[in-house]
Amino acid sequence: MNITLKKLVYTSLMIAIIFISTIVIAIPMPLGYINLGDAAIYIASSLLGAKLGFIAAAFGSMLGDYSLGYFVYMIPTFLIKGLMGLVSGYFFSKGKALIGVASGCLIMVLGYYLAEVIIYSNMISPLASIPFNALQGATGAVIGYIFVTKFKKKFPAMEE
């Protein structure tokens, strides 16, 4: 992957947008918080592609957890949100927006369930966070899908 100044600037900008959309509207829940960062991840991965989408999603979301004090989630968030950006970016590049947002949502819900199983050493209590994660994922998926299908043509995509 050839990193140009343009790619570096756009990726940095998307890291900031993901970070801001994660922390500005952060609704506290018993096991974390709901935010609009997932929508920004889909937008970033549709514009940047899979690889740079991974970087933007991973760092932007992880910095959001750090900023809000959810330190225990920083590494899982880096991996889960990065994987969301990678996989959804791949499907977006193939013209499969619905599969892109659906797979991203599934990765997020299952990823956080597995992370909480490890964090809490319990398979039952993390089940309580699934509805909240699903709500956040569905909201981000709808917003992301609308952007990718309706507005993306107006924005130039980064070629990898």
N, CA, C and O of each residue as an XYZ file, in Angstrom:
640
protein
N       0.854     -1.170      0.000
C       0.000      0.000      0.000
C       0.895      1.226      0.000
O       1.731      1.401      0.886
N       0.714      2.052     -0.982
C       1.482      3.281     -1.112
C       0.809      4.380     -0.291
O      -0.299      4.810     -0.611
N       1.482      4.830      0.764
C       0.922      5.887      1.602
C       1.337      7.237      1.038
O       2.516      7.591      1.024
N       0.352      7.972      0.581
C       0.616      9.314      0.085
C       0.191     10.309      1.152
O      -0.484      9.949      2.116
N       0.583     11.542      0.978
C       0.187     12.581      1.922
C      -1.337     12.705      1.972
O      -1.914     12.897      3.041
N      -1.977     12.594      0.819
C      -3.436     12.686      0.752
C      -4.088     11.576      1.587
O      -5.023     11.843      2.342
N      -3.608     10.347      1.459
C      -4.152      9.228      2.230
C      -3.917      9.429      3.717
O      -4.793      9.150      4.536
N      -2.739      9.911      4.060
C      -2.416     10.160      5.466
C      -3.341     11.208      6.071
O      -3.840     11.040      7.183
N      -3.563     12.281      5.338
C      -4.430     13.361      5.825
C      -5.870     12.875      5.946
O      -6.514     13.124      6.965
N      -6.390     12.186      4.929
C      -7.776     11.701      4.978
C      -7.970     10.677      6.098
O      -8.991     10.683      6.785
N      -6.983      9.800      6.274
C      -7.089      8.803      7.344
C      -7.063      9.486      8.709
O      -7.835      9.121      9.595
N      -6.198     10.455      8.884
C      -6.136     11.204     10.141
C      -7.439     11.948     10.404
O      -7.923     11.987     11.535
N      -7.996     12.529      9.365
C      -9.277     13.227      9.499
C     -10.379     12.257      9.915
O     -11.203     12.592     10.765
N     -10.406     11.078      9.338
C     -11.434     10.103      9.694
C     -11.224      9.557     11.107
O     -12.196      9.249     11.797
N      -9.973      9.433     11.547
C      -9.728      9.052     12.946
C     -10.377     10.084     13.858
O     -11.051      9.730     14.825
N     -10.174     11.349     13.549
C     -10.752     12.426     14.363
C     -12.273     12.408     14.315
O     -12.921     12.602     15.343
N     -12.852     12.181     13.150
C     -14.312     12.152     13.027
C     -14.895     10.970     13.799
O     -15.919     11.111     14.468
N     -14.260      9.825     13.712
C     -14.728      8.652     14.468
C     -14.619      8.924     15.961
O     -15.542      8.626     16.720
N     -13.493      9.487     16.383
C     -13.305      9.831     17.795
C     -14.398     10.787     18.274
O     -15.015     10.557     19.314
N     -14.635     11.846     17.524
C     -15.625     12.849     17.924
C     -17.034     12.253     17.942
O     -17.803     12.505     18.870
N     -17.371     11.466     16.923
C     -18.711     10.877     16.895
C     -18.891      9.822     17.976
O     -20.020      9.482     18.331
N     -17.794      9.305     18.497
C     -17.864      8.343     19.592
C     -18.082      9.038     20.930
O     -18.851      8.553     21.759
N     -17.416     10.165     21.149
C     -17.488     10.783     22.482
C     -18.535     11.876     22.624
O     -18.994     12.138     23.736
N     -18.929     12.525     21.522
C     -19.870     13.642     21.643
C     -21.249     13.151     22.060
O     -21.873     13.724     22.954
N     -21.722     12.099     21.417
C     -23.002     11.512     21.801
C     -22.694     10.154     22.418
O     -22.767      9.124     21.748
N     -22.355     10.165     23.680
C     -22.044      8.942     24.417
C     -23.096      8.790     25.508
O     -23.081      9.508     26.507
N     -24.009      7.846     25.302
C     -25.085      7.608     26.255
C     -24.654      6.474     27.173
O     -24.572      5.328     26.731
N     -24.375      6.769     28.453
C     -23.906      5.729     29.375
C     -24.931      4.609     29.566
O     -26.133      4.859     29.661
N     -24.444      3.399     29.619
C     -25.247      2.210     29.875
C     -24.549      1.427     30.988
O     -23.398      1.717     31.314
N     -25.222      0.450     31.567
C     -24.600     -0.308     32.660
C     -23.245     -0.923     32.314
O     -22.361     -0.985     33.168
N     -23.073     -1.376     31.081
C     -21.819     -2.041     30.706
C     -21.072     -1.303     29.602
O     -20.439     -1.936     28.757
N     -21.136      0.016     29.599
C     -20.454      0.781     28.562
C     -21.269      1.986     28.170
O     -21.862      2.652     29.018
N     -21.298      2.269     26.866
C     -22.039      3.417     26.374
C     -22.431      3.203     24.918
O     -21.776      2.459     24.188
N     -23.509      3.864     24.509
C     -23.959      3.832     23.125
C     -23.518      5.135     22.469
O     -23.605      6.201     23.079
N     -23.041      5.049     21.220
C     -22.548      6.237     20.522
C     -22.782      6.105     19.022
O     -23.281      5.084     18.549
N     -22.421      7.137     18.287
C     -22.582      7.128     16.830
C     -21.279      6.832     16.090
O     -21.177      7.073     14.887
N     -20.300      6.317     16.796
C     -19.016      6.010     16.180
C     -19.098      4.975     15.071
O     -18.322      5.032     14.117
N     -20.033      4.019     15.181
C     -20.138      2.989     14.149
C     -20.538      3.583     12.809
O     -20.043      3.159     11.765
N     -21.427      4.555     12.837
C     -21.815      5.217     11.585
C     -20.588      5.857     10.942
O     -20.397      5.762      9.730
N     -19.763      6.504     11.750
C     -18.546      7.131     11.227
C     -17.560      6.087     10.696
O     -16.838      6.346      9.734
N     -17.531      4.925     11.315
C     -16.656      3.847     10.834
C     -17.074      3.419      9.429
O     -16.226      3.233      8.556
N     -18.372      3.264      9.213
C     -18.844      2.869      7.882
C     -18.534      3.943      6.844
O     -18.148      3.633      5.717
N     -18.701      5.182      7.221
C     -18.393      6.275      6.310
C     -16.898      6.266      5.978
O     -16.510      6.401      4.817
N     -16.073      6.108      7.005
C     -14.617      6.079      6.792
C     -14.202      4.915      5.915
O     -13.415      5.087      4.983
N     -14.723      3.731      6.204
C     -14.289      2.567      5.425
C     -14.819      2.602      4.001
O     -14.221      2.009      3.103
N     -15.943      3.294      3.782
C     -16.430      3.422      2.404
C     -15.570      4.404      1.611
O     -15.385      4.238      0.405
N     -15.052      5.416      2.281
C     -14.220      6.409      1.601
C     -12.758      5.988      1.498
O     -12.099      6.253      0.493
N     -12.255      5.332      2.542
C     -10.828      5.013      2.604
C     -10.487      3.625      2.085
O      -9.348      3.384      1.683
N     -11.437      2.719      2.084
C     -11.154      1.335      1.729
C     -10.887      0.508      2.973
O     -10.908      1.018      4.093
N     -10.638     -0.763      2.762
C     -10.527     -1.721      3.857
C      -9.329     -1.459      4.784
O      -9.494     -1.385      6.002
N      -8.141     -1.321      4.216
C      -6.934     -1.197      5.047
C      -6.906      0.104      5.844
O      -6.674      0.092      7.053
N      -7.141      1.213      5.170
C      -7.137      2.486      5.882
C      -8.382      2.628      6.750
O      -8.363      3.326      7.763
N      -9.470      1.959      6.347
C     -10.669      1.919      7.181
C     -10.386      1.228      8.509
O     -10.892      1.634      9.555
N      -9.566      0.172      8.451
C      -9.152     -0.512      9.684
C      -8.422      0.464     10.603
O      -8.739      0.564     11.789
N      -7.464      1.166     10.063
C      -6.651      2.087     10.863
C      -7.507      3.187     11.477
O      -7.398      3.468     12.671
N      -8.355      3.808     10.670
C      -9.202      4.894     11.176
C     -10.157      4.395     12.245
O     -10.310      5.030     13.289
N     -10.801      3.261     11.991
C     -11.771      2.717     12.948
C     -11.094      2.298     14.249
O     -11.590      2.595     15.336
N      -9.976      1.617     14.136
C      -9.283      1.105     15.319
C      -8.797      2.242     16.217
O      -9.056      2.241     17.421
N      -8.098      3.204     15.635
C      -7.536      4.278     16.450
C      -8.592      5.272     16.925
O      -8.560      5.700     18.079
N      -9.526      5.643     16.049
C     -10.556      6.595     16.450
C     -11.420      6.064     17.583
O     -11.719      6.790     18.531
N     -11.821      4.807     17.490
C     -12.675      4.209     18.519
C     -11.909      3.960     19.815
O     -12.427      4.202     20.906
N     -10.677      3.475     19.691
C      -9.877      3.230     20.885
C      -9.617      4.530     21.648
O      -9.666      4.546     22.877
N      -9.343      5.607     20.932
C      -9.142      6.901     21.585
C     -10.419      7.380     22.271
O     -10.356      8.049     23.303
N     -11.574      7.041     21.706
C     -12.841      7.356     22.353
C     -12.974      6.643     23.685
O     -13.382      7.252     24.673
N     -12.634      5.351     23.728
C     -12.677      4.615     24.992
C     -11.721      5.223     26.009
O     -12.058      5.352     27.186
N     -10.533      5.593     25.556
C      -9.560      6.211     26.456
C     -10.108      7.522     27.024
O     -10.043      7.765     28.229
N     -10.638      8.341     26.156
C     -11.135      9.655     26.562
C     -12.283      9.560     27.557
O     -12.398     10.393     28.456
N     -13.130      8.552     27.400
C     -14.288      8.397     28.280
C     -13.995      7.530     29.512
O     -14.880      7.308     30.338
N     -12.773      7.048     29.633
C     -12.381      6.302     30.821
C     -12.657      4.811     30.783
O     -12.586      4.151     31.820
N     -12.967      4.265     29.628
C     -13.208      2.821     29.502
C     -11.917      2.121     29.097
O     -11.824      1.536     28.017
N     -10.922      2.190     29.980
C      -9.579      1.705     29.661
C      -9.549      0.200     29.387
O      -8.794     -0.259     28.530
N     -10.361     -0.561     30.106
C     -10.363     -2.013     29.950
C     -10.816     -2.433     28.545
O     -10.501     -3.533     28.093
N     -11.551     -1.560     27.864
C     -12.053     -1.878     26.532
C     -11.141     -1.395     25.405
O     -11.433     -1.657     24.238
N     -10.070     -0.713     25.710
C      -9.252     -0.109     24.648
C      -8.707     -1.132     23.644
O      -8.832     -0.932     22.436
N      -8.118     -2.198     24.116
C      -7.555     -3.205     23.206
C      -8.657     -3.966     22.466
O      -8.565     -4.131     21.249
N      -9.710     -4.441     23.176
C     -10.794     -5.075     22.417
C     -11.414     -4.132     21.381
O     -11.716     -4.550     20.264
N     -11.601     -2.871     21.749
C     -12.168     -1.902     20.812
C     -11.272     -1.729     19.596
O     -11.759     -1.694     18.466
N      -9.968     -1.621     19.818
C      -9.021     -1.493     18.706
C      -9.220     -2.634     17.708
O      -9.306     -2.408     16.501
N      -9.293     -3.858     18.227
C      -9.417     -5.036     17.364
C     -10.799     -5.146     16.727
O     -10.914     -5.400     15.528
N     -11.842     -4.956     17.525
C     -13.215     -5.124     17.030
C     -13.575     -4.042     16.012
O     -14.043     -4.347     14.915
N     -13.360     -2.796     16.374
C     -13.722     -1.704     15.469
C     -12.821     -1.693     14.242
O     -13.271     -1.376     13.142
N     -11.541     -2.042     14.427
C     -10.651     -2.156     13.276
C     -11.134     -3.221     12.307
O     -11.136     -3.013     11.093
N     -11.543     -4.368     12.849
C     -12.069     -5.442     12.005
C     -13.360     -5.004     11.309
O     -13.596     -5.358     10.153
N     -14.187     -4.240     12.009
C     -15.394     -3.689     11.375
C     -15.026     -2.854     10.154
O     -15.611     -3.012      9.082
N     -14.051     -1.963     10.325
C     -13.617     -1.116      9.218
C     -13.028     -1.918      8.071
O     -13.278     -1.616      6.903
N     -12.256     -2.928      8.398
C     -11.625     -3.767      7.377
C     -12.660     -4.536      6.565
O     -12.655     -4.487      5.335
N     -13.541     -5.240      7.254
C     -14.519     -6.093      6.576
C     -15.555     -5.259      5.827
O     -15.867     -5.545      4.671
N     -16.082     -4.238      6.477
C     -17.087     -3.420      5.786
C     -16.457     -2.692      4.603
O     -17.089     -2.573      3.553
N     -15.234     -2.207      4.749
C     -14.542     -1.562      3.640
C     -14.349     -2.495      2.460
O     -14.461     -2.082      1.306
N     -14.060     -3.753      2.753
C     -13.935     -4.753      1.684
C     -15.249     -4.900      0.921
O     -15.272     -4.850     -0.308
N     -16.338     -5.082      1.658
C     -17.630     -5.264      0.995
C     -18.094     -3.998      0.277
O     -18.703     -4.082     -0.789
N     -17.814     -2.835      0.846
C     -18.176     -1.587      0.170
C     -17.452     -1.483     -1.173
O     -18.030     -1.034     -2.163
N     -16.188     -1.898     -1.198
C     -15.420     -1.810     -2.451
C     -15.951     -2.766     -3.510
O     -15.695     -2.580     -4.700
N     -16.687     -3.784     -3.086
C     -17.295     -4.741     -4.014
C     -18.719     -4.340     -4.378
O     -19.396     -5.055     -5.117
N     -19.182     -3.189     -3.858
C     -20.533     -2.733     -4.149
C     -21.604     -3.419     -3.339
O     -22.777     -3.388     -3.712
N     -21.224     -4.039     -2.235
C     -22.176     -4.785     -1.401
C     -22.359     -4.072     -0.067
O     -21.898     -4.540      0.974
N     -23.040     -2.931     -0.119
C     -23.193     -2.083      1.065
C     -23.976     -2.770      2.171
O     -23.609     -2.665      3.341
N     -25.037     -3.465      1.827
C     -25.852     -4.115      2.852
C     -25.060     -5.188      3.587
O     -25.150     -5.302      4.809
N     -24.296     -5.963      2.855
C     -23.451     -6.988      3.487
C     -22.370     -6.311      4.326
O     -22.003     -6.813      5.388
N     -21.860     -5.176      3.855
C     -20.835     -4.452      4.595
C     -21.312     -3.984      5.956
O     -20.631     -4.200      6.958
N     -22.474     -3.343      6.006
C     -22.962     -2.843      7.298
C     -23.457     -3.985      8.178
O     -23.292     -3.941      9.397
N     -24.063     -5.007      7.575
C     -24.548     -6.145      8.369
C     -23.379     -6.904      8.992
O     -23.437     -7.280     10.163
N     -22.327     -7.128      8.221
C     -21.168     -7.842      8.765
C     -20.471     -7.005      9.835
O     -20.007     -7.545     10.839
N     -20.396     -5.684      9.624
C     -19.805     -4.818     10.642
C     -20.576     -4.868     11.946
O     -19.983     -4.934     13.023
N     -21.891     -4.835     11.851
C     -22.740     -4.895     13.046
C     -22.556     -6.229     13.768
O     -22.433     -6.266     14.992
N     -22.537     -7.300     13.023
C     -22.356     -8.631     13.607
C     -20.987     -8.754     14.285
O     -20.878     -9.300     15.383
N     -19.955     -8.244     13.627
C     -18.606     -8.266     14.213
C     -18.593     -7.513     15.537
O     -17.995     -7.971     16.511
N     -19.250     -6.362     15.572
C     -19.256     -5.553     16.787
C     -19.992     -6.264     17.925
O     -19.465     -6.350     19.034
N     -21.180     -6.767     17.674
C     -21.976     -7.403     18.730
C     -21.276     -8.653     19.254
O     -21.125     -8.820     20.464
N     -20.849     -9.528     18.350
C     -20.171    -10.754     18.781
C     -18.799    -10.475     19.377
O     -18.385    -11.127     20.335
N     -18.098     -9.504     18.804
C     -16.765     -9.163     19.309
C     -16.801     -8.662     20.741
O     -15.989     -9.079     21.567
N     -17.734     -7.772     21.041
C     -17.832     -7.280     22.419
C     -18.346     -8.344     23.375
O     -17.953     -8.365     24.541
N     -19.214     -9.224     22.903
C     -19.639    -10.327     23.763
C     -18.431    -11.176     24.147
O     -18.225    -11.476     25.323
N     -17.630    -11.562     23.143
C     -16.447    -12.390     23.427
C     -15.430    -11.646     24.296
O     -14.820    -12.239     25.186
N     -15.251    -10.361     24.041
C     -14.317     -9.579     24.857
C     -14.777     -9.538     26.309
O     -13.964     -9.665     27.223
N     -16.077     -9.360     26.523
C     -16.587     -9.296     27.893
C     -16.564    -10.661     28.569
O     -16.422    -10.742     29.790
N     -16.701    -11.732     27.796
C     -16.542    -13.070     28.366
C     -15.128    -13.199     28.933
O     -14.943    -13.737     30.025
N     -14.142    -12.711     28.202
C     -12.752    -12.767     28.662
C     -12.539    -11.809     29.832
O     -11.941    -12.192     30.838
N     -13.018    -10.569     29.717
C     -12.812     -9.568     30.761
C     -13.446     -9.999     32.079
O     -12.823     -9.890     33.135
N     -14.688    -10.490     32.017
C     -15.428    -10.824     33.239
C     -15.344    -12.300     33.619
O     -15.903    -12.705     34.638
N     -14.653    -13.109     32.815
C     -14.524    -14.550     33.066
C     -15.884    -15.192     33.315
O     -16.062    -15.981     34.243
N     -16.831    -14.832     32.465
C     -18.198    -15.288     32.654
C     -18.900    -15.250     31.301
O     -18.773    -14.270     30.566
N     -19.629    -16.293     30.968
C     -20.333    -16.323     29.686
C     -21.761    -15.789     29.783
O     -22.387    -15.516     28.759
N     -22.276    -15.640     30.985
C     -23.674    -15.248     31.167
C     -23.842    -13.737     31.270
O     -24.653    -13.162     30.543
N     -23.100    -13.086     32.150
C     -23.320    -11.651     32.371
C     -23.101    -10.796     31.110
O     -23.803     -9.796     30.956
N     -22.175    -11.127     30.204
C     -22.038    -10.315     28.990
C     -23.256    -10.376     28.061
O     -23.386     -9.545     27.162
N     -24.141    -11.343     28.267
C     -25.360    -11.406     27.458
C     -26.208    -10.147     27.651
O     -26.962     -9.762     26.757
N     -26.084     -9.509     28.816
C     -26.871     -8.305     29.105
C     -26.499     -7.137     28.198
O     -27.323     -6.250     27.976
N     -25.287     -7.115     27.674
C     -24.875     -5.995     26.830
C     -25.240     -6.189     25.356
O     -25.128     -5.253     24.564
N     -25.671     -7.380     24.988
C     -25.991     -7.652     23.579
C     -27.096     -6.732     23.049
O     -26.937     -6.197     21.951
N     -28.201     -6.519     23.762
C     -29.234     -5.624     23.208
C     -28.734     -4.192     22.994
O     -29.091     -3.554     22.004
N     -27.915     -3.689     23.913
C     -27.374     -2.332     23.772
C     -26.411     -2.249     22.593
O     -26.448     -1.293     21.819
N     -25.551     -3.255     22.461
C     -24.623     -3.283     21.331
C     -25.375     -3.437     20.008
O     -24.999     -2.836     19.001
N     -26.431     -4.238     20.017
C     -27.234     -4.412     18.806
C     -27.930     -3.104     18.421
O     -28.018     -2.767     17.240
N     -28.421     -2.370     19.422
C     -29.061     -1.080     19.149
C     -28.061     -0.097     18.544
O     -28.354      0.569     17.551
N     -26.884     -0.014     19.154
C     -25.843      0.863     18.627
C     -25.438      0.423     17.221
O     -25.298      1.252     16.322
N     -25.252     -0.877     17.036
C     -24.858     -1.391     15.734
C     -25.901     -1.132     14.666
O     -25.561     -0.764     13.541
N     -27.167     -1.319     15.004
C     -28.243     -1.088     14.034
C     -28.337      0.387     13.660
O     -28.527      0.720     12.491
N     -28.206      1.260     14.633
C     -28.248      2.704     14.364
C     -27.104      3.098     13.440
O     -27.314      3.800     12.450
N     -25.904      2.650     13.759
C     -24.746      2.943     12.913
C     -24.884      2.341     11.531
O     -24.474      2.947     10.540
N     -25.464      1.142     11.458
C     -25.629      0.475     10.164
C     -26.599      1.236      9.267
O     -26.355      1.380      8.069
N     -27.696      1.723      9.843
C     -28.676      2.475      9.043
C     -28.055      3.759      8.513
O     -28.169      4.068      7.327
N     -27.394      4.511      9.401
C     -26.761      5.768      8.978
C     -25.657      5.493      7.958
O     -25.553      6.190      6.949
N     -24.842      4.486      8.220
C     -23.767      4.127      7.302
C     -24.284      3.675      5.952
O     -23.736      4.049      4.915
N     -25.335      2.874      5.958
C     -25.916      2.386      4.708
C     -26.455      3.541      3.871
O     -26.251      3.589      2.658
N     -27.137      4.461      4.524
C     -27.665      5.628      3.804
C     -26.529      6.409      3.158
O     -26.622      6.800      1.994
N     -25.454      6.636      3.915
C     -24.323      7.367      3.348
C     -23.726      6.624      2.160
O     -23.535      7.193      1.085
N     -23.438      5.349      2.370
C     -22.746      4.573      1.341
C     -23.577      4.473      0.065
O     -23.028      4.534     -1.035
N     -24.887      4.322      0.200
C     -25.719      4.130     -0.989
C     -26.212      5.429     -1.620
O     -26.446      5.475     -2.827
N     -26.372      6.480     -0.828
C     -26.977      7.708     -1.359
C     -25.981      8.846     -1.584
O     -26.095      9.593     -2.556
N     -25.014      8.972     -0.692
C     -24.156     10.153     -0.730
C     -22.729      9.893     -1.185
O     -22.033     10.832     -1.572
N     -22.278      8.657     -1.151
C     -20.875      8.363     -1.440
C     -20.458      8.812     -2.838
O     -19.301      9.181     -3.038
N     -21.357      8.792     -3.793
C     -21.005      9.183     -5.155
C     -20.535     10.628     -5.230
O     -19.837     11.004     -6.172
N     -20.910     11.444     -4.246
C     -20.525     12.854     -4.242
C     -19.139     13.072     -3.634
O     -18.580     14.166     -3.722
N     -18.586     12.015     -3.011
C     -17.283     12.120     -2.362
C     -16.299     11.200     -3.067
O     -16.643     10.063     -3.388
N     -15.090     11.668     -3.311
C     -14.112     10.801     -3.980
C     -13.592      9.734     -3.020
O     -13.237     10.036     -1.881
N     -13.550      8.513     -3.473
C     -13.010      7.409     -2.664
C     -11.505      7.360     -2.818
O     -10.959      7.780     -3.839
N     -10.848      6.852     -1.809
C      -9.401      6.651     -1.857
C      -9.138      5.311     -2.516
O      -9.756      4.314     -2.144
N      -8.266      5.264     -3.453
C      -7.899      4.017     -4.096
C      -6.736      3.386     -3.339
O      -5.773      4.069     -2.992
N      -6.826      2.085     -3.086
C      -5.742      1.399     -2.389
C      -4.830      0.703     -3.362
O      -3.856      0.071     -2.952
